[in-house]
Amino acid sequence: VLTYNALIHGFCISGKLTKACDLLRWMVRNGLDPDVFTYNTLIAGCCKADRLDAAQGLLQKMVETGCAPDLVTCNTLVHACCQ
């Protein structure tokens, strides 16, 4: 998962959010469980791209799959909502 997290991070910081989300779907489809770092990276990328709807959707998926949001998750979303 660590390698995929690095790839997702790279896509997010280069503005390739669609590719980052595609990689998340590929991970899940191939039996890999995204962790809190995976979701936090994607949520931050969505917030940076002003895609709060997508960030909230990722938060919901995160909770549904049993991955507990942490302080970073909450701070990222609160900060984005205050912009």
PyMOL Python script that loads the backbone (N, CA, C, O; Angstrom):
from pymol import cmd

cmd.read_pdbstr("""\
ATOM      1  N   VAL A   1       0.832  -1.193   0.000  1.00  0.00           N
ATOM      2  CA  VAL A   1       0.000   0.000   0.000  1.00  0.00           C
ATOM      3  C   VAL A   1       0.879   1.260   0.000  1.00  0.00           C
ATOM      4  O   VAL A   1       0.488   2.299  -0.533  1.00  0.00           O
ATOM      5  N   LEU A   2       2.034   1.155   0.587  1.00  0.00           N
ATOM      6  CA  LEU A   2       2.927   2.304   0.683  1.00  0.00           C
ATOM      7  C   LEU A   2       3.302   2.861  -0.699  1.00  0.00           C
ATOM      8  O   LEU A   2       3.323   4.076  -0.901  1.00  0.00           O
ATOM      9  N   THR A   3       3.590   1.980  -1.622  1.00  0.00           N
ATOM     10  CA  THR A   3       3.949   2.421  -2.980  1.00  0.00           C
ATOM     11  C   THR A   3       2.773   3.122  -3.641  1.00  0.00           C
ATOM     12  O   THR A   3       2.947   4.151  -4.295  1.00  0.00           O
ATOM     13  N   TYR A   4       1.577   2.570  -3.474  1.00  0.00           N
ATOM     14  CA  TYR A   4       0.384   3.191  -4.059  1.00  0.00           C
ATOM     15  C   TYR A   4       0.107   4.549  -3.425  1.00  0.00           C
ATOM     16  O   TYR A   4      -0.312   5.484  -4.107  1.00  0.00           O
ATOM     17  N   ASN A   5       0.341   4.654  -2.114  1.00  0.00           N
ATOM     18  CA  ASN A   5       0.172   5.945  -1.449  1.00  0.00           C
ATOM     19  C   ASN A   5       1.112   6.993  -2.037  1.00  0.00           C
ATOM     20  O   ASN A   5       0.731   8.149  -2.223  1.00  0.00           O
ATOM     21  N   ALA A   6       2.340   6.578  -2.327  1.00  0.00           N
ATOM     22  CA  ALA A   6       3.308   7.506  -2.916  1.00  0.00           C
ATOM     23  C   ALA A   6       2.854   7.934  -4.313  1.00  0.00           C
ATOM     24  O   ALA A   6       2.954   9.109  -4.668  1.00  0.00           O
ATOM     25  N   LEU A   7       2.362   6.991  -5.095  1.00  0.00           N
ATOM     26  CA  LEU A   7       1.866   7.322  -6.434  1.00  0.00           C
ATOM     27  C   LEU A   7       0.658   8.258  -6.359  1.00  0.00           C
ATOM     28  O   LEU A   7       0.572   9.234  -7.104  1.00  0.00           O
ATOM     29  N   ILE A   8      -0.266   7.952  -5.459  1.00  0.00           N
ATOM     30  CA  ILE A   8      -1.456   8.792  -5.289  1.00  0.00           C
ATOM     31  C   ILE A   8      -1.045  10.197  -4.866  1.00  0.00           C
ATOM     32  O   ILE A   8      -1.582  11.184  -5.369  1.00  0.00           O
ATOM     33  N   HIS A   9      -0.100  10.286  -3.951  1.00  0.00           N
ATOM     34  CA  HIS A   9       0.394  11.597  -3.513  1.00  0.00           C
ATOM     35  C   HIS A   9       0.976  12.379  -4.692  1.00  0.00           C
ATOM     36  O   HIS A   9       0.703  13.567  -4.859  1.00  0.00           O
ATOM     37  N   GLY A  10       1.767  11.706  -5.490  1.00  0.00           N
ATOM     38  CA  GLY A  10       2.357  12.356  -6.662  1.00  0.00           C
ATOM     39  C   GLY A  10       1.303  12.863  -7.632  1.00  0.00           C
ATOM     40  O   GLY A  10       1.413  13.976  -8.147  1.00  0.00           O
ATOM     41  N   PHE A  11       0.281  12.050  -7.882  1.00  0.00           N
ATOM     42  CA  PHE A  11      -0.806  12.485  -8.763  1.00  0.00           C
ATOM     43  C   PHE A  11      -1.524  13.693  -8.172  1.00  0.00           C
ATOM     44  O   PHE A  11      -1.838  14.645  -8.886  1.00  0.00           O
ATOM     45  N   CYS A  12      -1.781  13.654  -6.873  1.00  0.00           N
ATOM     46  CA  CYS A  12      -2.510  14.762  -6.235  1.00  0.00           C
ATOM     47  C   CYS A  12      -1.730  16.072  -6.291  1.00  0.00           C
ATOM     48  O   CYS A  12      -2.301  17.118  -6.602  1.00  0.00           O
ATOM     49  N   ILE A  13      -0.442  16.026  -5.997  1.00  0.00           N
ATOM     50  CA  ILE A  13       0.312  17.285  -5.977  1.00  0.00           C
ATOM     51  C   ILE A  13       0.575  17.818  -7.383  1.00  0.00           C
ATOM     52  O   ILE A  13       0.883  18.997  -7.558  1.00  0.00           O
ATOM     53  N   SER A  14       0.454  16.950  -8.376  1.00  0.00           N
ATOM     54  CA  SER A  14       0.638  17.429  -9.754  1.00  0.00           C
ATOM     55  C   SER A  14      -0.693  17.768 -10.420  1.00  0.00           C
ATOM     56  O   SER A  14      -0.753  18.034 -11.621  1.00  0.00           O
ATOM     57  N   GLY A  15      -1.769  17.753  -9.610  1.00  0.00           N
ATOM     58  CA  GLY A  15      -3.076  18.154 -10.124  1.00  0.00           C
ATOM     59  C   GLY A  15      -3.791  17.086 -10.929  1.00  0.00           C
ATOM     60  O   GLY A  15      -4.770  17.382 -11.614  1.00  0.00           O
ATOM     61  N   LYS A  16      -3.322  15.856 -10.859  1.00  0.00           N
ATOM     62  CA  LYS A  16      -3.946  14.753 -11.615  1.00  0.00           C
ATOM     63  C   LYS A  16      -4.850  13.942 -10.690  1.00  0.00           C
ATOM     64  O   LYS A  16      -4.614  12.762 -10.432  1.00  0.00           O
ATOM     65  N   LEU A  17      -5.882  14.609 -10.205  1.00  0.00           N
ATOM     66  CA  LEU A  17      -6.790  14.024  -9.235  1.00  0.00           C
ATOM     67  C   LEU A  17      -7.543  12.826  -9.807  1.00  0.00           C
ATOM     68  O   LEU A  17      -7.783  11.850  -9.096  1.00  0.00           O
ATOM     69  N   THR A  18      -7.914  12.892 -11.075  1.00  0.00           N
ATOM     70  CA  THR A  18      -8.631  11.777 -11.699  1.00  0.00           C
ATOM     71  C   THR A  18      -7.767  10.521 -11.696  1.00  0.00           C
ATOM     72  O   THR A  18      -8.255   9.428 -11.407  1.00  0.00           O
ATOM     73  N   LYS A  19      -6.496  10.674 -12.014  1.00  0.00           N
ATOM     74  CA  LYS A  19      -5.589   9.519 -12.004  1.00  0.00           C
ATOM     75  C   LYS A  19      -5.421   8.977 -10.588  1.00  0.00           C
ATOM     76  O   LYS A  19      -5.332   7.764 -10.396  1.00  0.00           O
ATOM     77  N   ALA A  20      -5.376   9.862  -9.599  1.00  0.00           N
ATOM     78  CA  ALA A  20      -5.254   9.426  -8.208  1.00  0.00           C
ATOM     79  C   ALA A  20      -6.479   8.609  -7.797  1.00  0.00           C
ATOM     80  O   ALA A  20      -6.351   7.565  -7.158  1.00  0.00           O
ATOM     81  N   CYS A  21      -7.661   9.089  -8.167  1.00  0.00           N
ATOM     82  CA  CYS A  21      -8.896   8.370  -7.825  1.00  0.00           C
ATOM     83  C   CYS A  21      -9.001   7.059  -8.598  1.00  0.00           C
ATOM     84  O   CYS A  21      -9.499   6.065  -8.070  1.00  0.00           O
ATOM     85  N   ASP A  22      -8.535   7.051  -9.840  1.00  0.00           N
ATOM     86  CA  ASP A  22      -8.504   5.809 -10.626  1.00  0.00           C
ATOM     87  C   ASP A  22      -7.615   4.773  -9.949  1.00  0.00           C
ATOM     88  O   ASP A  22      -7.946   3.587  -9.918  1.00  0.00           O
ATOM     89  N   LEU A  23      -6.495   5.221  -9.411  1.00  0.00           N
ATOM     90  CA  LEU A  23      -5.579   4.306  -8.729  1.00  0.00           C
ATOM     91  C   LEU A  23      -6.211   3.756  -7.451  1.00  0.00           C
ATOM     92  O   LEU A  23      -6.016   2.587  -7.116  1.00  0.00           O
ATOM     93  N   LEU A  24      -6.959   4.582  -6.743  1.00  0.00           N
ATOM     94  CA  LEU A  24      -7.676   4.100  -5.557  1.00  0.00           C
ATOM     95  C   LEU A  24      -8.650   2.997  -5.957  1.00  0.00           C
ATOM     96  O   LEU A  24      -8.705   1.953  -5.308  1.00  0.00           O
ATOM     97  N   ARG A  25      -9.414   3.222  -7.017  1.00  0.00           N
ATOM     98  CA  ARG A  25     -10.372   2.203  -7.476  1.00  0.00           C
ATOM     99  C   ARG A  25      -9.636   0.918  -7.881  1.00  0.00           C
ATOM    100  O   ARG A  25     -10.109  -0.184  -7.604  1.00  0.00           O
ATOM    101  N   TRP A  26      -8.481   1.066  -8.537  1.00  0.00           N
ATOM    102  CA  TRP A  26      -7.699  -0.093  -8.944  1.00  0.00           C
ATOM    103  C   TRP A  26      -7.245  -0.881  -7.720  1.00  0.00           C
ATOM    104  O   TRP A  26      -7.296  -2.111  -7.708  1.00  0.00           O
ATOM    105  N   MET A  27      -6.802  -0.165  -6.696  1.00  0.00           N
ATOM    106  CA  MET A  27      -6.364  -0.817  -5.463  1.00  0.00           C
ATOM    107  C   MET A  27      -7.477  -1.672  -4.875  1.00  0.00           C
ATOM    108  O   MET A  27      -7.273  -2.842  -4.551  1.00  0.00           O
ATOM    109  N   VAL A  28      -8.649  -1.076  -4.742  1.00  0.00           N
ATOM    110  CA  VAL A  28      -9.785  -1.772  -4.135  1.00  0.00           C
ATOM    111  C   VAL A  28     -10.185  -2.972  -4.994  1.00  0.00           C
ATOM    112  O   VAL A  28     -10.430  -4.064  -4.481  1.00  0.00           O
ATOM    113  N   ARG A  29     -10.245  -2.754  -6.292  1.00  0.00           N
ATOM    114  CA  ARG A  29     -10.649  -3.821  -7.220  1.00  0.00           C
ATOM    115  C   ARG A  29      -9.674  -5.001  -7.161  1.00  0.00           C
ATOM    116  O   ARG A  29     -10.068  -6.141  -7.405  1.00  0.00           O
ATOM    117  N   ASN A  30      -8.430  -4.737  -6.844  1.00  0.00           N
ATOM    118  CA  ASN A  30      -7.409  -5.786  -6.794  1.00  0.00           C
ATOM    119  C   ASN A  30      -7.101  -6.273  -5.381  1.00  0.00           C
ATOM    120  O   ASN A  30      -6.067  -6.897  -5.143  1.00  0.00           O
ATOM    121  N   GLY A  31      -8.004  -5.985  -4.451  1.00  0.00           N
ATOM    122  CA  GLY A  31      -7.910  -6.551  -3.113  1.00  0.00           C
ATOM    123  C   GLY A  31      -7.010  -5.833  -2.130  1.00  0.00           C
ATOM    124  O   GLY A  31      -6.725  -6.366  -1.058  1.00  0.00           O
ATOM    125  N   LEU A  32      -6.555  -4.636  -2.468  1.00  0.00           N
ATOM    126  CA  LEU A  32      -5.734  -3.868  -1.533  1.00  0.00           C
ATOM    127  C   LEU A  32      -6.625  -2.932  -0.729  1.00  0.00           C
ATOM    128  O   LEU A  32      -7.518  -2.287  -1.278  1.00  0.00           O
ATOM    129  N   ASP A  33      -6.381  -2.862   0.552  1.00  0.00           N
ATOM    130  CA  ASP A  33      -7.175  -2.002   1.431  1.00  0.00           C
ATOM    131  C   ASP A  33      -6.479  -0.660   1.617  1.00  0.00           C
ATOM    132  O   ASP A  33      -5.404  -0.603   2.215  1.00  0.00           O
ATOM    133  N   PRO A  34      -7.073   0.420   1.113  1.00  0.00           N
ATOM    134  CA  PRO A  34      -6.510   1.755   1.351  1.00  0.00           C
ATOM    135  C   PRO A  34      -6.483   2.030   2.854  1.00  0.00           C
ATOM    136  O   PRO A  34      -7.390   1.625   3.581  1.00  0.00           O
ATOM    137  N   ASP A  35      -5.452   2.711   3.307  1.00  0.00           N
ATOM    138  CA  ASP A  35      -5.364   3.045   4.721  1.00  0.00           C
ATOM    139  C   ASP A  35      -5.671   4.525   4.938  1.00  0.00           C
ATOM    140  O   ASP A  35      -6.016   5.242   3.999  1.00  0.00           O
ATOM    141  N   VAL A  36      -5.542   4.964   6.170  1.00  0.00           N
ATOM    142  CA  VAL A  36      -5.867   6.347   6.504  1.00  0.00           C
ATOM    143  C   VAL A  36      -4.988   7.323   5.722  1.00  0.00           C
ATOM    144  O   VAL A  36      -5.434   8.417   5.375  1.00  0.00           O
ATOM    145  N   PHE A  37      -3.754   6.936   5.445  1.00  0.00           N
ATOM    146  CA  PHE A  37      -2.859   7.810   4.676  1.00  0.00           C
ATOM    147  C   PHE A  37      -3.328   7.941   3.227  1.00  0.00           C
ATOM    148  O   PHE A  37      -3.239   9.014   2.630  1.00  0.00           O
ATOM    149  N   THR A  38      -3.825   6.842   2.674  1.00  0.00           N
ATOM    150  CA  THR A  38      -4.363   6.868   1.307  1.00  0.00           C
ATOM    151  C   THR A  38      -5.514   7.858   1.229  1.00  0.00           C
ATOM    152  O   THR A  38      -5.539   8.742   0.372  1.00  0.00           O
ATOM    153  N   TYR A  39      -6.467   7.692   2.142  1.00  0.00           N
ATOM    154  CA  TYR A  39      -7.640   8.559   2.132  1.00  0.00           C
ATOM    155  C   TYR A  39      -7.280  10.006   2.444  1.00  0.00           C
ATOM    156  O   TYR A  39      -7.802  10.920   1.806  1.00  0.00           O
ATOM    157  N   ASN A  40      -6.394  10.229   3.417  1.00  0.00           N
ATOM    158  CA  ASN A  40      -6.012  11.603   3.753  1.00  0.00           C
ATOM    159  C   ASN A  40      -5.366  12.309   2.567  1.00  0.00           C
ATOM    160  O   ASN A  40      -5.617  13.490   2.326  1.00  0.00           O
ATOM    161  N   THR A  41      -4.538  11.585   1.833  1.00  0.00           N
ATOM    162  CA  THR A  41      -3.884  12.171   0.667  1.00  0.00           C
ATOM    163  C   THR A  41      -4.918  12.556  -0.392  1.00  0.00           C
ATOM    164  O   THR A  41      -4.858  13.647  -0.960  1.00  0.00           O
ATOM    165  N   LEU A  42      -5.853  11.667  -0.649  1.00  0.00           N
ATOM    166  CA  LEU A  42      -6.888  11.954  -1.643  1.00  0.00           C
ATOM    167  C   LEU A  42      -7.815  13.076  -1.193  1.00  0.00           C
ATOM    168  O   LEU A  42      -8.188  13.936  -1.990  1.00  0.00           O
ATOM    169  N   ILE A  43      -8.183  13.065   0.075  1.00  0.00           N
ATOM    170  CA  ILE A  43      -9.047  14.128   0.598  1.00  0.00           C
ATOM    171  C   ILE A  43      -8.343  15.479   0.496  1.00  0.00           C
ATOM    172  O   ILE A  43      -8.955  16.470   0.097  1.00  0.00           O
ATOM    173  N   ALA A  44      -7.067  15.519   0.853  1.00  0.00           N
ATOM    174  CA  ALA A  44      -6.305  16.772   0.736  1.00  0.00           C
ATOM    175  C   ALA A  44      -6.218  17.218  -0.719  1.00  0.00           C
ATOM    176  O   ALA A  44      -6.336  18.408  -1.013  1.00  0.00           O
ATOM    177  N   GLY A  45      -6.014  16.275  -1.624  1.00  0.00           N
ATOM    178  CA  GLY A  45      -5.959  16.606  -3.049  1.00  0.00           C
ATOM    179  C   GLY A  45      -7.270  17.177  -3.552  1.00  0.00           C
ATOM    180  O   GLY A  45      -7.287  18.134  -4.326  1.00  0.00           O
ATOM    181  N   CYS A  46      -8.364  16.586  -3.109  1.00  0.00           N
ATOM    182  CA  CYS A  46      -9.689  17.097  -3.493  1.00  0.00           C
ATOM    183  C   CYS A  46      -9.913  18.496  -2.940  1.00  0.00           C
ATOM    184  O   CYS A  46     -10.431  19.366  -3.640  1.00  0.00           O
ATOM    185  N   CYS A  47      -9.529  18.714  -1.703  1.00  0.00           N
ATOM    186  CA  CYS A  47      -9.705  20.029  -1.088  1.00  0.00           C
ATOM    187  C   CYS A  47      -8.858  21.070  -1.809  1.00  0.00           C
ATOM    188  O   CYS A  47      -9.311  22.190  -2.044  1.00  0.00           O
ATOM    189  N   LYS A  48      -7.633  20.699  -2.159  1.00  0.00           N
ATOM    190  CA  LYS A  48      -6.754  21.622  -2.871  1.00  0.00           C
ATOM    191  C   LYS A  48      -7.330  21.996  -4.232  1.00  0.00           C
ATOM    192  O   LYS A  48      -7.150  23.118  -4.706  1.00  0.00           O
ATOM    193  N   ALA A  49      -8.022  21.049  -4.851  1.00  0.00           N
ATOM    194  CA  ALA A  49      -8.629  21.278  -6.165  1.00  0.00           C
ATOM    195  C   ALA A  49     -10.029  21.886  -6.043  1.00  0.00           C
ATOM    196  O   ALA A  49     -10.754  21.996  -7.032  1.00  0.00           O
ATOM    197  N   ASP A  50     -10.400  22.278  -4.823  1.00  0.00           N
ATOM    198  CA  ASP A  50     -11.719  22.867  -4.555  1.00  0.00           C
ATOM    199  C   ASP A  50     -12.851  21.903  -4.909  1.00  0.00           C
ATOM    200  O   ASP A  50     -13.881  22.314  -5.441  1.00  0.00           O
ATOM    201  N   ARG A  51     -12.653  20.633  -4.613  1.00  0.00           N
ATOM    202  CA  ARG A  51     -13.640  19.592  -4.860  1.00  0.00           C
ATOM    203  C   ARG A  51     -14.125  19.026  -3.522  1.00  0.00           C
ATOM    204  O   ARG A  51     -13.906  17.856  -3.208  1.00  0.00           O
ATOM    205  N   LEU A  52     -14.786  19.882  -2.748  1.00  0.00           N
ATOM    206  CA  LEU A  52     -15.237  19.470  -1.420  1.00  0.00           C
ATOM    207  C   LEU A  52     -16.250  18.333  -1.489  1.00  0.00           C
ATOM    208  O   LEU A  52     -16.315  17.496  -0.589  1.00  0.00           O
ATOM    209  N   ASP A  53     -17.042  18.306  -2.562  1.00  0.00           N
ATOM    210  CA  ASP A  53     -18.007  17.224  -2.724  1.00  0.00           C
ATOM    211  C   ASP A  53     -17.299  15.878  -2.812  1.00  0.00           C
ATOM    212  O   ASP A  53     -17.724  14.905  -2.190  1.00  0.00           O
ATOM    213  N   ALA A  54     -16.232  15.825  -3.575  1.00  0.00           N
ATOM    214  CA  ALA A  54     -15.454  14.592  -3.713  1.00  0.00           C
ATOM    215  C   ALA A  54     -14.768  14.246  -2.395  1.00  0.00           C
ATOM    216  O   ALA A  54     -14.695  13.076  -2.022  1.00  0.00           O
ATOM    217  N   ALA A  55     -14.272  15.250  -1.695  1.00  0.00           N
ATOM    218  CA  ALA A  55     -13.618  15.016  -0.401  1.00  0.00           C
ATOM    219  C   ALA A  55     -14.611  14.419   0.593  1.00  0.00           C
ATOM    220  O   ALA A  55     -14.273  13.492   1.329  1.00  0.00           O
ATOM    221  N   GLN A  56     -15.823  14.941   0.617  1.00  0.00           N
ATOM    222  CA  GLN A  56     -16.841  14.412   1.517  1.00  0.00           C
ATOM    223  C   GLN A  56     -17.237  12.992   1.127  1.00  0.00           C
ATOM    224  O   GLN A  56     -17.503  12.157   1.991  1.00  0.00           O
ATOM    225  N   GLY A  57     -17.274  12.724  -0.172  1.00  0.00           N
ATOM    226  CA  GLY A  57     -17.565  11.375  -0.641  1.00  0.00           C
ATOM    227  C   GLY A  57     -16.489  10.388  -0.208  1.00  0.00           C
ATOM    228  O   GLY A  57     -16.789   9.258   0.176  1.00  0.00           O
ATOM    229  N   LEU A  58     -15.236  10.823  -0.274  1.00  0.00           N
ATOM    230  CA  LEU A  58     -14.140   9.970   0.181  1.00  0.00           C
ATOM    231  C   LEU A  58     -14.212   9.725   1.681  1.00  0.00           C
ATOM    232  O   LEU A  58     -13.931   8.621   2.148  1.00  0.00           O
ATOM    233  N   LEU A  59     -14.589  10.752   2.436  1.00  0.00           N
ATOM    234  CA  LEU A  59     -14.757  10.580   3.878  1.00  0.00           C
ATOM    235  C   LEU A  59     -15.833   9.536   4.158  1.00  0.00           C
ATOM    236  O   LEU A  59     -15.658   8.668   5.013  1.00  0.00           O
ATOM    237  N   GLN A  60     -16.926   9.624   3.444  1.00  0.00           N
ATOM    238  CA  GLN A  60     -18.012   8.653   3.631  1.00  0.00           C
ATOM    239  C   GLN A  60     -17.539   7.240   3.286  1.00  0.00           C
ATOM    240  O   GLN A  60     -17.810   6.298   4.030  1.00  0.00           O
ATOM    241  N   LYS A  61     -16.840   7.089   2.173  1.00  0.00           N
ATOM    242  CA  LYS A  61     -16.323   5.776   1.767  1.00  0.00           C
ATOM    243  C   LYS A  61     -15.332   5.260   2.798  1.00  0.00           C
ATOM    244  O   LYS A  61     -15.312   4.072   3.118  1.00  0.00           O
ATOM    245  N   MET A  62     -14.513   6.163   3.310  1.00  0.00           N
ATOM    246  CA  MET A  62     -13.526   5.814   4.326  1.00  0.00           C
ATOM    247  C   MET A  62     -14.213   5.183   5.541  1.00  0.00           C
ATOM    248  O   MET A  62     -13.805   4.125   6.019  1.00  0.00           O
ATOM    249  N   VAL A  63     -15.247   5.843   6.024  1.00  0.00           N
ATOM    250  CA  VAL A  63     -15.979   5.358   7.196  1.00  0.00           C
ATOM    251  C   VAL A  63     -16.697   4.048   6.880  1.00  0.00           C
ATOM    252  O   VAL A  63     -16.686   3.119   7.688  1.00  0.00           O
ATOM    253  N   GLU A  64     -17.322   3.976   5.700  1.00  0.00           N
ATOM    254  CA  GLU A  64     -18.057   2.763   5.302  1.00  0.00           C
ATOM    255  C   GLU A  64     -17.160   1.539   5.237  1.00  0.00           C
ATOM    256  O   GLU A  64     -17.601   0.426   5.524  1.00  0.00           O
ATOM    257  N   THR A  65     -15.899   1.740   4.860  1.00  0.00           N
ATOM    258  CA  THR A  65     -14.983   0.606   4.732  1.00  0.00           C
ATOM    259  C   THR A  65     -14.242   0.296   6.033  1.00  0.00           C
ATOM    260  O   THR A  65     -13.388  -0.590   6.070  1.00  0.00           O
ATOM    261  N   GLY A  66     -14.568   1.021   7.088  1.00  0.00           N
ATOM    262  CA  GLY A  66     -13.980   0.738   8.394  1.00  0.00           C
ATOM    263  C   GLY A  66     -12.642   1.397   8.650  1.00  0.00           C
ATOM    264  O   GLY A  66     -11.943   1.036   9.597  1.00  0.00           O
ATOM    265  N   CYS A  67     -12.280   2.347   7.829  1.00  0.00           N
ATOM    266  CA  CYS A  67     -11.037   3.092   8.025  1.00  0.00           C
ATOM    267  C   CYS A  67     -11.383   4.365   8.798  1.00  0.00           C
ATOM    268  O   CYS A  67     -12.044   5.260   8.270  1.00  0.00           O
ATOM    269  N   ALA A  68     -10.941   4.437  10.024  1.00  0.00           N
ATOM    270  CA  ALA A  68     -11.322   5.545  10.896  1.00  0.00           C
ATOM    271  C   ALA A  68     -10.589   6.833  10.523  1.00  0.00           C
ATOM    272  O   ALA A  68      -9.363   6.836  10.412  1.00  0.00           O
ATOM    273  N   PRO A  69     -11.327   7.924  10.328  1.00  0.00           N
ATOM    274  CA  PRO A  69     -10.683   9.227  10.105  1.00  0.00           C
ATOM    275  C   PRO A  69      -9.860   9.606  11.329  1.00  0.00           C
ATOM    276  O   PRO A  69     -10.212   9.270  12.460  1.00  0.00           O
ATOM    277  N   ASP A  70      -8.769  10.304  11.090  1.00  0.00           N
ATOM    278  CA  ASP A  70      -7.937  10.760  12.198  1.00  0.00           C
ATOM    279  C   ASP A  70      -7.943  12.282  12.265  1.00  0.00           C
ATOM    280  O   ASP A  70      -8.712  12.942  11.567  1.00  0.00           O
ATOM    281  N   LEU A  71      -7.089  12.823  13.100  1.00  0.00           N
ATOM    282  CA  LEU A  71      -7.021  14.268  13.282  1.00  0.00           C
ATOM    283  C   LEU A  71      -6.659  14.980  11.981  1.00  0.00           C
ATOM    284  O   LEU A  71      -7.175  16.063  11.708  1.00  0.00           O
ATOM    285  N   VAL A  72      -5.792  14.395  11.190  1.00  0.00           N
ATOM    286  CA  VAL A  72      -5.401  14.992   9.911  1.00  0.00           C
ATOM    287  C   VAL A  72      -6.611  15.079   8.978  1.00  0.00           C
ATOM    288  O   VAL A  72      -6.822  16.094   8.315  1.00  0.00           O
ATOM    289  N   THR A  73      -7.395  14.010   8.937  1.00  0.00           N
ATOM    290  CA  THR A  73      -8.599  13.996   8.101  1.00  0.00           C
ATOM    291  C   THR A  73      -9.523  15.150   8.481  1.00  0.00           C
ATOM    292  O   THR A  73      -9.959  15.924   7.629  1.00  0.00           O
ATOM    293  N   CYS A  74      -9.805  15.246   9.762  1.00  0.00           N
ATOM    294  CA  CYS A  74     -10.727  16.278  10.247  1.00  0.00           C
ATOM    295  C   CYS A  74     -10.182  17.682  10.011  1.00  0.00           C
ATOM    296  O   CYS A  74     -10.913  18.561   9.555  1.00  0.00           O
ATOM    297  N   ASN A  75      -8.908  17.899  10.316  1.00  0.00           N
ATOM    298  CA  ASN A  75      -8.309  19.222  10.117  1.00  0.00           C
ATOM    299  C   ASN A  75      -8.315  19.627   8.647  1.00  0.00           C
ATOM    300  O   ASN A  75      -8.571  20.786   8.322  1.00  0.00           O
ATOM    301  N   THR A  76      -8.037  18.682   7.764  1.00  0.00           N
ATOM    302  CA  THR A  76      -8.029  18.971   6.327  1.00  0.00           C
ATOM    303  C   THR A  76      -9.400  19.433   5.867  1.00  0.00           C
ATOM    304  O   THR A  76      -9.520  20.417   5.136  1.00  0.00           O
ATOM    305  N   LEU A  77     -10.435  18.718   6.297  1.00  0.00           N
ATOM    306  CA  LEU A  77     -11.802  19.059   5.875  1.00  0.00           C
ATOM    307  C   LEU A  77     -12.272  20.374   6.488  1.00  0.00           C
ATOM    308  O   LEU A  77     -12.901  21.186   5.809  1.00  0.00           O
ATOM    309  N   VAL A  78     -11.974  20.588   7.762  1.00  0.00           N
ATOM    310  CA  VAL A  78     -12.384  21.831   8.413  1.00  0.00           C
ATOM    311  C   VAL A  78     -11.673  23.025   7.745  1.00  0.00           C
ATOM    312  O   VAL A  78     -12.295  24.050   7.467  1.00  0.00           O
ATOM    313  N   HIS A  79     -10.405  22.879   7.501  1.00  0.00           N
ATOM    314  CA  HIS A  79      -9.632  23.953   6.857  1.00  0.00           C
ATOM    315  C   HIS A  79     -10.216  24.265   5.475  1.00  0.00           C
ATOM    316  O   HIS A  79     -10.363  25.432   5.112  1.00  0.00           O
ATOM    317  N   ALA A  80     -10.544  23.238   4.718  1.00  0.00           N
ATOM    318  CA  ALA A  80     -11.093  23.448   3.371  1.00  0.00           C
ATOM    319  C   ALA A  80     -12.455  24.128   3.432  1.00  0.00           C
ATOM    320  O   ALA A  80     -12.772  24.964   2.586  1.00  0.00           O
ATOM    321  N   CYS A  81     -13.250  23.776   4.416  1.00  0.00           N
ATOM    322  CA  CYS A  81     -14.584  24.387   4.542  1.00  0.00           C
ATOM    323  C   CYS A  81     -14.505  25.857   4.944  1.00  0.00           C
ATOM    324  O   CYS A  81     -15.424  26.627   4.665  1.00  0.00           O
ATOM    325  N   CYS A  82     -13.421  26.246   5.592  1.00  0.00           N
ATOM    326  CA  CYS A  82     -13.260  27.622   6.062  1.00  0.00           C
ATOM    327  C   CYS A  82     -12.651  28.524   4.992  1.00  0.00           C
ATOM    328  O   CYS A  82     -12.545  29.732   5.204  1.00  0.00           O
ATOM    329  N   GLN A  83     -12.258  27.982   3.875  1.00  0.00           N
ATOM    330  CA  GLN A  83     -11.639  28.780   2.804  1.00  0.00           C
ATOM    331  C   GLN A  83     -12.670  29.572   2.050  1.00  0.00           C
ATOM    332  O   GLN A  83     -12.329  30.298   1.117  1.00  0.00           O
TER     333      GLN A  83
END
""", "prot")
cmd.dss("prot")
cmd.show_as("cartoon", "prot")
cmd.util.cbc("prot")
cmd.orient("prot")
